[in-house]
C-alpha cells in the first residue's frame, strides 16, 4: 500500500516487519539522551553509586512505560517519552529543601501528574495554556530553564573537584574536549550530508565516548563499579525503595513545572505532526495530555522524574522515513529491558562528571536559545521587554542568592526560592496578565 505522506517511506499506521521494528526502535533509543538528566541530578545531589544507578534504571523504566502508554492508548503519535531537563532545578531544590528525601520529590511528581491527568480528562489544558502560558510566557520560561541550569553544568559538574577524582584542570580539559566533539558531530551534517546525519543523531553518545577515552588516557576513568555491578538488577521503585511524602509547597512547585512541560511536549507533538504531515485535533491533544499525565504517574511510581515527548524522534523519522507506531512500541520495550540491566546504569554512572558537564553545558545553551526562538517573532515594545526581562532578573537573583538568605523562610517559600524556574514562571505569568496589551 502506498504511503499517503510524501516525505515518508512508511506512515504511522503502516506495518513494518518485526525484525526491522526491533532494530529501528533501538535506533530511536540510542538517539535519545535519556541518561543525561538522571546523571546530572545524581551528581548534583552527590547520590551514592547505588542510588545513582537506581535512579538511572528507574528513568529507563519510566521512559519505556510512558512511551508504551502514549503510543498505544492516548496520543498515538510516533514519539518516545523521556526525562525532561526542565524539572532538574526544581528537583534539586525540593531534594535539598527536604534534607535529602527523594520520596518528597517523587511524591510531588506523583500528585502533580495526577492533576495533569485530570486536566486532560476535563479538557481544560488548552484554556490554561491560552490564558496563562501563551508563547511569550512559555518562551520566557524555557529561556529561564536553560539559564538556571548553566551554574549546575559548570559548578557542579566541571568545577567541583572530588577526592581521588580528576583535578580542576583535567575537568576543564575533559569538558572542552567533550563539548567540542558534540558541536563537531552536530555540525558535520552541514558539510558531509552523506555521513553527517549519522554523526548528528549519535552526537551525544559519540561525545561521551570520546570524553571517556580521554579520561581513560588521563587515568581518571574508574570502571571498578561496572565490573562489580550485577548484570541484572531491579530499578528503585516508589513505595519500595522510597518513603513517599507530600506537601503543598512541593506539589505547587512541581505543578508549575508540569505546566511548562506540557507547553514543551506540545511543541514536540506539533513537530512530529509536521514531519508525518498529519494535523493534530483538539481531541487528540487532550488525549495526549491524559497520556502525558498517566506516563508521569507511572514514571513517579517507578522512581523516575517527569517525562516528556522527545523532539529527537522527529529528526530520526525525517532521516529514516519510517514513522510506524510499531517501531515506537519496540522502542518502549527496549527502554523497559534496559532498565533491568544493572551494568548499563553502573557504566553510565561511571562517566566522569566533567564529561557529562561538557555535554550538559551545550544542552543548557540550546535550551535557553530554544526559548528565544519561541519569542523571536514578537514585536518587542516596552511591555514585551518587561514580560521577558523581569522574570529573567528574578531568576538570576535567585541563582546567586546566598543559601543563608532562605534558611528562616517558611518551607513553602523555601521550596519556591530554591527553584528559579518556578519563581521565574510565576513572575512571567503575572507580568503578562497585569501589564495591559497595546490596542491595535
N, C-alpha and C positions, 0 to 999 in steps of 0.2 A: 504494500500500500504506500502510495506516495505521501510524503510529508507535506502538510499544508504550510509549514513555516519555512520560508525561502532560505533562511540562513542556517537551518538545522538539517542534519542528516537523519536524526531520529527525534521525534517530538515527545512531549511529556507523557502522552497516553499510549505511545507505541512501545512494543516489547523489544527486548534485546536478549540474546542467548545468556543463560545464567553464568556461564564461564566468563563472558565478556563483562557482565554486570558486576561480578565479583572483583575483577581487575580494575574496572573503571571506578567502582566505589572506593577501592583502596587509594586510587589516584586522588580523589577528592579529599580523603582523609589526610593524605600526605601534603596536600597543597594548603591545608589549614594549620595555622599556628596555635592550636588549642592548648598546647603545653606551656605557652609563654605566660598567660595570665596567672595560672596557679603557681608557677615557679616564681614569678615576681612577688606574689603575695607571700609565699613561703619564705623567700629571702628577706623581704621587708619586715616580716614578723619574727624572723630568726627561729622558725619552727625546727623541731628536731628532724633528723633524717627520716624517722618512721612516720611522723605526722606529715612531712612534706610529700613523701611518697604516697601516703594515703590520700592526700588532697589531690594529687595529680591523677591517681587512679579513679577517684570519685568524679573528677572533671571529665574524663573519658566516658565514664558510665552515664553521667548526666547528659553529655552531648549526644550519646547514642540513643538513649531513651527519648529525649526531646525531639531528635530528628525523626525517629520512627513515628511518634505521635503526630507530629506536624505533617509529615509527608503522607501518611496512611489515612488519617482521620479528619484533619482540620484544614490547614491551608492548602494542602495537596499541590504544592509547588515544588519543583526540583531545587530544593535548597537545604543545606545542612545547618543544624544548630550547633553553637559552640560557645564557650565562655566569653563574655564581653569584657573589654578593657574599662568600660565606663564605671562599673561599681568598685574598682580596685581601691580608690581613695576612701570611699565610704566604708568599705570592708575593713581596711586598716584602722580607720578611726573608731569603728564600733569595737573591734577586737581590743585595741589598746584602751579604749574607754571602759571596757568591762573587765579589765585586768587579765586579758588573755583568754577569753572564753569564746571558742569557736561556736559553741552552742548558741550564744547570743546572736552571732552573725547569721547562722542558719535559721534560727527562729524568726528573725526579722525578714529574711529572704522568703521563708515559707508563707508567712502571713501576707506579705506584700504580693506574692504570686497568686494567692487565693483571691485577693482583692482585684488583681488584674484579670483573673478568670471571670469574676463577676461582672466587671466592666464589659467584657466580651459578650457575655450572655445577655446583658441589659442593653447592648448596642450603644453605649454612651462614650466609647473611646473617641470616635470622630468628633463628637461635640467637645470633649475635653481638649483634644489637640487643637481644634479650630478656635476654641475660646481662650485657652491658656498657653498653648505651645505652638504658635504659628512659626513659619520658617525663620523669622528674625530671632525668635527666642530659642528655638531648638539649635540653630546655628551657633548662637552665643554660648549655649550650654555645652555643646560639643567642643567648642574652642576652649572653654574653661577646663573640660575634662583633660584635653591634651596638655594644657598649660600646667594644671595641678600635678600631673604625673611626671613632669620633667625633673623636679628635685629628687623624686624617688629613683628615677633612672640613673641620675648622676651620683647622688649622695649615697643611696642605699646599695646600689649595685656596682658602682665604679670606684667611688672614693673611699668606701669602707674597707679597711684592712683588718683581716681576721688572723688569729694566731695560727701559725703553720700554713697560712694561705699566701697568695701572691702579694708582692709589695705594691705600693701605690703606683710606681712607675710601670710595673708589669700589668696591673689592672688597666691603666690608661692605654698601654700598648695593645692589649687584647681587645679592648673596646673599640679602638680606632681600626684595627685590622678587621674585626667583625663588621663594623659599620660600613667600611669601605667595600667589603665583599658584598654586603647586602645591596648597596647602591649600584655597584657594578652589575650584579646579576639582574637587578630590576631594570637597568637602563640598556643593557646589551641588546635587547629585542629591537631597539630603535636602529641598531646598526647591523645586526645579524638576524634578520627575521626568521631564517630557517631554524636556527638553534636557539635564538633568543627567547622564544616562548617557553621552552623547557626551563631555561635558567630563571625566567621571571616567576613561573609557577613554584619552582623549588628554591626560590631565593633565600627564604628564612632557613630552611634545612641546610642549604649549602653554606650559608654564613656561619651557622652554629658549628657545622662540621669543620670548617676552616679555622674558626676560633679555637676549637678543641684541639686541633692538630698543633697549632702554635703553642697552646697551653701545655701540651704534652712535651714539646721541644724545650719549653721553659722549665719543665719539671714540676708544674703546679696542677696537673690533672690527676686527681686521685680516684681511681676506679675500684678501690677495695670494697666499697659498699655494694657495687654491682655484683661482684663475684660472690659476696656473702648473702645477697638478697635471694629469696625464694623465686623459682621460676613462675609459680602461680601464687597469688595471694588475693585476699578479699579487700575491696576498697573500704575506706572508713565511712560507715553508714550512720545517718542520724538515728537517734534513739538507741543505738547500739554502742557506737564509739563516742558520741557526744550527748551531753545532757542539755536539751533544748531549753532556752529561757526566752521570755518575751517581755518587752517593754514598749510603751507607746512611742518613746523617743526614737528607739532604733527602728521601729516599724515605719514611722513617718519618714525617717531618713531614707530607708530603702524604697518606700513608695514613690518618693520624688525621683529616685534613681530609675525605678521601673518606668516612670512616665518618659524619661529621657531614652531609656532602652527601646520603648515602643516606637518612639519617633525614629530611632536609629534603624530598627528592624523593618519599619515601614519603607524606609528608603531602599533597603535590600530587596524587599518584595517587588518594588517598582523597577529596580534594576534588573531582576530576573524576568519580570513580566515583559520588559522591553526586549531582552535577549530572545525570549521564546515567542515574542510577538503575540501575546495574549493579554488583553487588558484585564485589570482587576475590577471586580464588582464590589460594592459596599458590603454585600453579604459575605463575600469571600474574605474581605479584610476583617470583618467581625469574627469570622471563624478562625482567622489567623491569630487574632488577639486571644481567643479562647485557647488555641493551641499553644501560644506563647506562654500563657499563664500555667496551663497544665504541664508543659515542658519544664518550666521553672519550679513548679511544685515537685515534680519527680527529681529534678536536679538537687533541690534542697534536701529532700528525703534521702537522696543518695550521697549527701555530704558535699555537694558541689555548689559553687557560686552561680548567680543568674546567667542564663544562656540567651543567645540572640541569633538571628539569622546571619550567616556569613556571606558577604558580598563576593568573597573569593570564588565561590561556586559559579557565579555568573560569568566570571572570566574564564574558568575552566570549560564551561558549556560553550562559550564563544569559540574557544580554541578547538575543542573536540567535535563540536556539532551534535553532541549527544545530550538530550535533556530528559531521557526516560526516567520516570519516577522509580522504576525498578533499581536503577543504579544507586539512587539515594537511599533506598531501603537497605541495600547491601552496605552502603557507607555507614548507616546507623548500626548495622550488625557488626561491622568492623570495629567501631568505637566500643561497643559493649565487650567484644572479645578482648581488645587491647587493655580494657580496664582491669582485667584479671591477671595481666602479666606483670608480676612484681619487678622483674629485672628491667623492664622497659621504664617504669617510673623511677627506679633507682638510677638508671642511666641518665635520664633527664635531670634528676636532682643532682647528679654528679657534675653537670656542666658548670664551670666556674661562673660566679655571679657577674663578673666583668664581661664575659662573653654574651650572656643574656642582656646585660646593660647596653652593649653596643647595638643590639637589635632593638631593645626597648626604647633607647633614646631616639632612634629614627622613627619608630612607630608613634611615639608621642607627638613628634613634629607633624607627622602625617595626619594624626587625629586632629590636632589643632588647626592645620590648614584645611582639613575637610570641613570644619566649622565655618571658616572664612568662605569656602566655596559655596556653602548654603546661603550665606547672606550677601554675597558679592553683587547680586542683581538688584539689590535695594538702592534707591537713590538716597544717599546719606545726607539728610539735613540734620539740624541740631537734635531733634527728637531721637532719631535712629542712633546718633553718636552716643547719646546718654543711655539708651536702652542696652547698647552693646558695651559701652565703656565702663559704666558704673559697676556692673557685675564683675567685670574683669579686675577692677580696682579692689573690690571686696575679696575676690578670690586670692589675689596676690597678697593682700593684707593678712589673710588667714594663713597662707603658706609660710609667711615669715613671722607670724605671731609666736612669741615665746610660749612654750608649753605651760610655764608657770602662770600665765595670764588666765588660763581656763581652769585652773585647779579647783577653785572655790565656786565655780558656777554650778547651778543645778544640773543634774545628769542629762536632762533633755537638751539643754543649751550646750552642754559639753560635747555631746554627740554631733550636734549641728556645726559647732565651731571647729570641730576636728575634721569636718568634711567641706572643703572649699567648693566642691561641686554642688552639694546640697544648698549651701548659702547662696552661691552664685546663681543657681537655678531659681531660687525663691526671689532674689532681687530682680532677676531678669523678667520674671513673670509679673511682679509688682510694677516695675518701671513701665512695662509695656501696657499695663492696664490703666495706670494713673496718669500717664502723660498723654494728653489729647493728640489725636492724629490731625494733621493739617487737612482741611477740607479741600477737595479737588476743585 
